Amino acid sequence: MASYKTLFNNKLMLDKFISMFGVNANTAKNKLLIDSYLNYGLIAA
């Protein structure tokens, strides 16, 4: 349960940063990076 909370919180924060900086999250390179950042956040927590 805690991992889902962490994942959801990290996703919300990452989406906020992406929208603030105007990064296109739909490119193949960015999708891979976003997934790796979210997985790293789960491992670190």
KOLDRENDO-516932 format. One record per residue (C-alpha): z negated, x, y negated; residue in three letters. Coordinates in nm, 4 decimals, padded with zeros to 6 digits, always signed. Layout:
<sites>
<site><Z>Z</Z><X>X</X><Y>Y</Y><donu>ALA</donu></site>
...
</sites>
This chain:
<sites>
<site><Z>+00.0000</Z><X>+00.0000</X><Y>+00.0000</Y><donu>MET</donu></site>
<site><Z>-00.0854</Z><X>+00.2790</X><Y>-00.2416</Y><donu>ALA</donu></site>
<site><Z>+00.2501</Z><X>+00.4456</X><Y>-00.1794</Y><donu>SER</donu></site>
<site><Z>+00.4320</Z><X>+00.1272</X><Y>-00.2852</Y><donu>TYR</donu></site>
<site><Z>+00.2250</Z><X>+00.1106</X><Y>-00.6027</Y><donu>LYS</donu></site>
<site><Z>+00.2993</Z><X>+00.4746</X><Y>-00.6781</Y><donu>THR</donu></site>
<site><Z>+00.6693</Z><X>+00.4294</X><Y>-00.6059</Y><donu>LEU</donu></site>
<site><Z>+00.6900</Z><X>+00.1205</X><Y>-00.8284</Y><donu>PHE</donu></site>
<site><Z>+00.5031</Z><X>+00.2906</X><Y>-01.1123</Y><donu>ASN</donu></site>
<site><Z>+00.7191</Z><X>+00.6036</X><Y>-01.0889</Y><donu>ASN</donu></site>
<site><Z>+01.0347</Z><X>+00.3909</X><Y>-01.0836</Y><donu>LYS</donu></site>
<site><Z>+00.9276</Z><X>+00.2025</X><Y>-01.3964</Y><donu>LEU</donu></site>
<site><Z>+00.8452</Z><X>+00.5236</X><Y>-01.5816</Y><donu>MET</donu></site>
<site><Z>+01.1689</Z><X>+00.6920</X><Y>-01.4744</Y><donu>LEU</donu></site>
<site><Z>+01.3720</Z><X>+00.3876</X><Y>-01.5821</Y><donu>ASP</donu></site>
<site><Z>+01.1993</Z><X>+00.3977</X><Y>-01.9199</Y><donu>LYS</donu></site>
<site><Z>+01.2841</Z><X>+00.7659</X><Y>-01.9698</Y><donu>PHE</donu></site>
<site><Z>+01.6425</Z><X>+00.7089</X><Y>-01.8569</Y><donu>ILE</donu></site>
<site><Z>+01.6899</Z><X>+00.4258</X><Y>-02.1048</Y><donu>SER</donu></site>
<site><Z>+01.5215</Z><X>+00.6198</X><Y>-02.3885</Y><donu>MET</donu></site>
<site><Z>+01.7459</Z><X>+00.9239</X><Y>-02.3442</Y><donu>PHE</donu></site>
<site><Z>+02.0627</Z><X>+00.7264</X><Y>-02.2689</Y><donu>GLY</donu></site>
<site><Z>+02.1281</Z><X>+00.8874</X><Y>-01.9319</Y><donu>VAL</donu></site>
<site><Z>+02.3813</Z><X>+00.7170</X><Y>-01.7057</Y><donu>ASN</donu></site>
<site><Z>+02.1838</Z><X>+00.6562</X><Y>-01.3869</Y><donu>ALA</donu></site>
<site><Z>+02.4842</Z><X>+00.5264</X><Y>-01.1923</Y><donu>ASN</donu></site>
<site><Z>+02.6617</Z><X>+00.8564</X><Y>-01.1311</Y><donu>THR</donu></site>
<site><Z>+02.6428</Z><X>+01.0054</X><Y>-00.7833</Y><donu>ALA</donu></site>
<site><Z>+02.4676</Z><X>+01.3198</X><Y>-00.9072</Y><donu>LYS</donu></site>
<site><Z>+02.2041</Z><X>+01.1246</X><Y>-01.0985</Y><donu>ASN</donu></site>
<site><Z>+02.1377</Z><X>+00.8867</X><Y>-00.8084</Y><donu>LYS</donu></site>
<site><Z>+02.0569</Z><X>+01.1822</X><Y>-00.5835</Y><donu>LEU</donu></site>
<site><Z>+01.8296</Z><X>+01.3356</X><Y>-00.8470</Y><donu>LEU</donu></site>
<site><Z>+01.6498</Z><X>+01.0069</X><Y>-00.9109</Y><donu>ILE</donu></site>
<site><Z>+01.5866</Z><X>+00.9565</X><Y>-00.5392</Y><donu>ASP</donu></site>
<site><Z>+01.4560</Z><X>+01.3104</X><Y>-00.5031</Y><donu>SER</donu></site>
<site><Z>+01.2222</Z><X>+01.2676</X><Y>-00.8039</Y><donu>TYR</donu></site>
<site><Z>+01.0839</Z><X>+00.9429</X><Y>-00.6645</Y><donu>LEU</donu></site>
<site><Z>+01.0285</Z><X>+01.0969</X><Y>-00.3211</Y><donu>ASN</donu></site>
<site><Z>+00.8632</Z><X>+01.4023</X><Y>-00.4760</Y><donu>TYR</donu></site>
<site><Z>+00.6284</Z><X>+01.1725</X><Y>-00.6673</Y><donu>GLY</donu></site>
<site><Z>+00.5243</Z><X>+01.0043</X><Y>-00.3434</Y><donu>LEU</donu></site>
<site><Z>+00.4626</Z><X>+01.3352</X><Y>-00.1694</Y><donu>ILE</donu></site>
<site><Z>+00.2614</Z><X>+01.4745</X><Y>-00.4608</Y><donu>ALA</donu></site>
<site><Z>+00.0422</Z><X>+01.1654</X><Y>-00.4771</Y><donu>ALA</donu></site>
</sites>
